[in-house]
Amino acid sequence: MKREYKVEGVEQKNPNNWGGMCSRAIAIAAKEQDFDKGIDTIATTEAPALVVDWERWEVIREILPMKYREGSPTGKVPLLDSHNRSSIEKVKGSAADFRTEGENLVCKTYISSTEPVIRQKISEGHIDSVSIGYMTDREFSVEIPKGASVIIDGTSYKNQFEDGYPMVVRTWWREHELSLVPIGADQAAKFKSELEENPLALKIKALEKEIEELKPKPPKENRLSYYEARLKVIENENKLKK
C-alpha cells in the first residue's frame, strides 16, 4: 500500500522523474529434485544495485527497501523467458510464496512440467540466473545526488559512489514478474556495455550530448529520442560511404 513518507536532505524528491518498470538480475541454483517443490530463490535484495529502468532506457543505481514493498495481489507472478510478455508461450512457470527475510525478498520458483528442456538446463547449470521485473512510482521515488545524504522515514541513505550513475530509493514497489535470463547477474552492466561501449552507441551518446547543450534548451518533446538519434547517426554514416 502506498503511504506518505518523510524525506530530509533534498529539496526535490525526484527531479528527474525516475519511475516505472525496472528489472534487476541475481544468480540462482537448483537440483533436479527441487522442481516439484519449487526452487528456493532470492528474487532481490536491499543492496544498492545497477538496474535497468525500462521506462527511460537507462541504467540507474537503485535501492529497494523491503519495508516499502507491496506484494502481488494474487500472491504469485508469472515466470517469463527474458521479460518477454508477448504471448502465453513465453510463460515458463510462476514464482510464488514471496516473503521478506531481513534484507532479501525470497520466493519459490516453479518451472512448468511442460518445460523439460528448461528444467534440464537449470540442472546442468546452463541457466543460472533470474531477473525480477517490478513496478515503481515516480511519486514514491527519491533521487540522491552524488555525494549527498538523505533521511527517509528515519533511515539514512548516502550516494558515495564515484561512477556518476543516478541513485534512487524507492518508497513503493511491487513485484510484477520473474524471468529466467541468459545474461546473468551482470544484466545492467551488460546493458550498459551494449549501449555505451558499442561504437555506434558512443556516437549516439555524443550526438545526444550536443542536443542537450543547445541554448536555449529545447522543450523535451523537441529533443531527439534514442532511436531518432541512432537513425541520424546511421544516415550520416551512409552519406559518408557514398
Steps between C-alpha positions, in 0.01 A plus 500: 500500500633841406534732796649837586871512578730765641818610322775721640811620317373584149271776376336288228428134554524384140598787266570270203180295536659158538228239515313226315600147406849390607694175521804359676666158478637256756650151490305185589592137558285187482510125514273272301291401802419864574263551208182347641543677834619825342847649483599713799587832340624837620299728272675822603672675791519843663861546392560790257505352151538618143167427336330558168229768497294389200285813501802720423725234345779583742706340773463642851614405849201407711408398853184296569430512876293197597277706728359682196415186302139432411443134417325378187122492552484136385796383706689387192639636174575337164841353425600630158770445242719812518221745593314414180126548550401477135308170528398224741771284343756718676360400840725224634351462847439726796660648809305484826528498879676837506620611840765728645790358697707786638625697201396235248180429309480122455251280317444159347559469127290239325594374153205354310513124437445589133854648492732197539775667296512800733500272805793308354696817419452625857611162641811509279579859600450650155217724626609642833338841541165669543402864465211655685278750322321741731293815491607827661335841523648843425313644797660242729860533385778710654808593296821552697758726330862387495663558838171586670322335790128481563286369783182317403263405780794512741739288289813664356611436141815640340615511140875458537562320170747652256356371172241773457193280461176648636413347838133449584326363809154354441239561767247279323556203270326177406624186330345457156673197351808281534705400197755237411782692331811402302699813590539430869571720799684757288182590311528873555872500426436305179224743408738791563769335291268446207380860510813691594800297383367420155656750252163592354349551844792726595428717197134511600598604853721779364219618274251501787749700710518763227122518499490545881746789475285697258416847630229586568420148615227362274177357638523131581266408217740658247806305608613197303411168657755220524365341184477828307861575591601151394331544163673835453844346567425215257386750234820702542713186472321396184564839347871469576514158332353634173 
